[in-house]
């Protein structure tokens, strides 16, 4: 079961794969390696219940390029060969019934250099038998723990979904405010306990970077618990990079400036709005929790825009989603400034603000008239409440 980290909390909390992509692309050039026997993997296996057709695997290779490979089954058997930088998360799937990570013919796994064997059963991919990957064995331990938590909370997730379908805003608000914070704490506790129990595991570094929304001090503390070899691993180096960037984004520090063309072709920079309160909001058209925040942003904007408040939206949409981004702005009737460089993980602005390190979208920064960051990640009506304190 996965947690959204580029959309953080949503039904069953299952979308952490986007955060994974970010962690890969934040890796320093020092981690690039040449293709050789030390980083070569072979994944050989069989799909029980399917003799022909294709199976697919997606992962970032040793050159940090995303590989979406496929193999035609012969008597149900397959083999993938590639080159990776140590323990690497991968998506493996057959004939999918949906794009959901709950799909019975999709699973995530950890590859490692060496020979890996796997056995999958149609409609039960998540119960695959995998050998030859130490990280996969350790990841299975984590998945069992987080799976037990999610099973415990399934009724609450179902209640939340049903309340949204019924448009029962009172019920939705109650679950968000009273129950989901408890779930988040239990989720964080499981990940923290795992890191403390397995400081020699690359999975601990993966969880620390991708799964836990920690304060900077807590991030530093848990990073210090990792074995030095894990600290300098693929994911460990990303944590170190994240710490450096997050230190620049602490409350009271100047918000990094940038210049970007808006939807109407105007050049936009933060310094252009100095003297106003600015909410820099990171979102995407495909991010459901982001879209759910928009009504609250609209209320705050309508009430305080004429009093010196501005919102600048920065989208995570890629070039293939340009029309979807424009349509989302129209559909949600968003009147504020909208930016998107369509570079997604390679965006300098996204890298500069590093909000994806262990978190996800929606994410925002409230900037004061002097250009300093004063609050981060306001949710729902907290934005309007905070502005009521600042703008009289």
C-alpha positions, -999 to 999 in steps of 0.1 A, spaced: 0 0 0 14 34 -9 11 69 3 9 99 -20 36 120 -17 34 145 -49 -7 143 -35 -2 135 1 -34 123 18 -61 107 -2 -82 75 -1 -59 46 11 -29 69 9 -14 51 -20 5 74 -44 41 76 -33 55 67 -67 56 104 -78 79 112 -49 101 84 -59 107 99 -93 117 131 -77 142 114 -54 159 99 -84 163 131 -103 176 150 -73 206 126 -71 239 142 -77 260 135 -107 285 117 -85 260 88 -85 261 82 -122 279 50 -130 290 31 -161 272 0 -171 293 -29 -158 289 -62 -139 287 -44 -106 254 -27 -114 238 -52 -137 206 -69 -127 188 -99 -142 151 -104 -133 139 -138 -144 106 -153 -136 72 -168 -145 36 -155 -146 13 -183 -134 -20 -182 -153 -7 -164 -184 13 -181 -211 15 -153 -236 12 -115 -238 34 -89 -223 47 -80 -188 63 -46 -181 88 -31 -158 96 6 -151 126 19 -132 154 45 -134 186 30 -147 222 38 -138 222 68 -161 191 81 -142 169 76 -173 135 61 -168 132 27 -185 98 13 -194 107 -21 -206 84 -50 -218 89 -87 -224 67 -111 -243 59 -142 -223 69 -175 -236 51 -203 -217 46 -177 -190 83 -170 -186 102 -137 -189 136 -121 -183 146 -85 -179 182 -73 -179 194 -38 -170 218 -16 -151 210 3 -119 226 22 -90 221 -1 -61 187 -8 -46 161 7 -70 123 8 -68 105 -6 -98 70 -10 -110 61 -44 -124 28 -51 -141 10 -74 -165 -24 -69 -181 -37 -41 -159 -74 -36 -153 -69 0 -142 -42 26 -136 -46 24 -99 -18 11 -77 -45 -12 -62 -46 -30 -96 -42 -68 -89 -18 -71 -118 6 -43 -106 31 -42 -79 62 -23 -68 94 -41 -60 131 -33 -53 157 -44 -78 194 -49 -69 224 -57 -90 226 -95 -93 203 -123 -102 167 -120 -90 140 -146 -95 103 -140 -92 70 -158 -95 38 -139 -102 2 -151 -103 -24 -134 -125 -46 -111 -104 -23 -116 -74 8 -98 -84 12 -82 -49 17 -117 -35 47 -124 -58 75 -147 -45 108 -129 -51 143 -140 -42 178 -125 -48 170 -90 -36 178 -82 1 161 -48 -2 129 -65 -15 129 -88 15 132 -58 38 106 -39 18 82 -68 23 86 -64 61 76 -27 58 47 -35 35 32 -60 60 34 -34 88 19 -6 67 -7 -30 52 -19 -39 87 -24 -2 95 -43 5 62 -66 -25 68 -73 -11 103 -83 22 87 -101 10 56 -135 18 71 -125 54 77 -112 57 41 -145 43 28 -164 68 50 -144 96 36 -150 86 0 -187 81 6 -189 115 23 -172 131 -7 -196 114 -31 -226 126 -10 -209 161 -8 -213 158 30 -188 186 38 -194 183 76 -185 147 76 -155 152 53 -142 181 76 -146 159 107 -126 130 92 -99 153 80 -96 172 113 -102 143 138 -93 110 122 -67 114 95 -42 131 118 -43 100 139 -37 78 109 -8 100 98 8 97 132 5 60 132 19 58 97 49 80 107 55 59 138 57 27 118 82 42 94 103 57 122 103 24 141 114 6 109 143 31 104 155 26 139 152 -12 136 169 -14 102 196 13 100 216 -8 76 188 -11 50 184 10 19 147 8 25 152 30 56 167 57 35 139 53 9 113 56 36 130 86 52 132 105 19 99 94 4 74 85 31 78 107 62 68 143 65 93 153 92 106 186 105 142 194 94 156 186 128 138 152 129 150 145 94 186 152 104 182 130 135 169 100 117 194 104 89 222 103 116 209 69 126 216 54 92 247 33 87 273 54 68 270 31 38 233 38 37 238 75 41 259 74 9 236 52 -10 213 62 -38 185 74 -15 208 85 13 225 110 -10 191 124 -18 183 129 19 216 148 23 207 170 -7 172 176 7 186 187 41 208 213 24 180 227 4 155 226 32 178 246 54 175 275 29 137 273 32 133 277 69 108 302 83 123 337 83 146 330 53 141 349 20 120 330 -5 141 321 -35 132 344 -64 125 332 -100 112 345 -133 86 325 -152 61 332 -180 25 330 -169 -5 317 -188 -10 350 -205 26 354 -215 36 379 -187 69 376 -170 63 369 -133 88 371 -104 84 371 -67 102 404 -63 76 420 -86 51 415 -58 73 428 -29 51 447 -5 23 421 -7 16 388 10 21 360 -15 10 324 -13 32 304 -36 11 273 -43 24 241 -59 -2 219 -75 -11 199 -106 -43 193 -127 -41 155 -119 -37 160 -81 -71 154 -65 -61 168 -30 -47 199 -48 -80 205 -65 -99 200 -33 -79 229 -18 -90 253 -45 -123 264 -30 -105 274 2 -79 293 -18 -107 311 -37 -124 322 -5 -91 336 8 -83 353 -25 -117 369 -28 -115 383 7 -79 395 8 -67 401 -27 -78 438 -27 -60 442 7 -26 432 -5 -27 394 -10 -17 375 -41 -16 338 -50 9 324 -75 1 289 -86 30 267 -99 19 235 -116 37 202 -118 20 193 -151 42 180 -179 40 191 -216 16 163 -223 -8 177 -197 -8 213 -209 -44 212 -221 -55 194 -189 -38 222 -169 -56 250 -188 -89 231 -185 -84 226 -147 -78 264 -143 -110 271 -162 -131 244 -145 -120 254 -110 -124 291 -120 -90 301 -106 -85 339 -109 -49 342 -97 -16 339 -115 -8 305 -130 27 293 -139 41 261 -153 74 254 -170 63 219 -180 97 205 -169 82 186 -140 111 169 -121 137 189 -141 122 223 -131 146 246 -114 118 262 -94 106 228 -81 142 218 -73 149 252 -56 119 249 -33 125 212 -28 90 207 -14 88 172 -27 115 159 -3 94 135 18 62 155 12 43 161 -20 16 183 -34 -4 203 -25 24 224 -10 26 261 -4 47 289 11 33 321 26 57 350 19 55 383 37 58 418 21 96 417 28 100 385 8 105 362 37 89 328 42 66 330 73 44 299 70 45 266 50 18 242 40 -14 258 51 -44 237 45 -81 243 39 -94 274 59 -61 278 78 -51 301 50 -79 325 56 -74 323 94 -37 332 90 -45 361 67 -70 374 92 -42 377 117 -18 394 93 -41 417 72 -64 440 92 
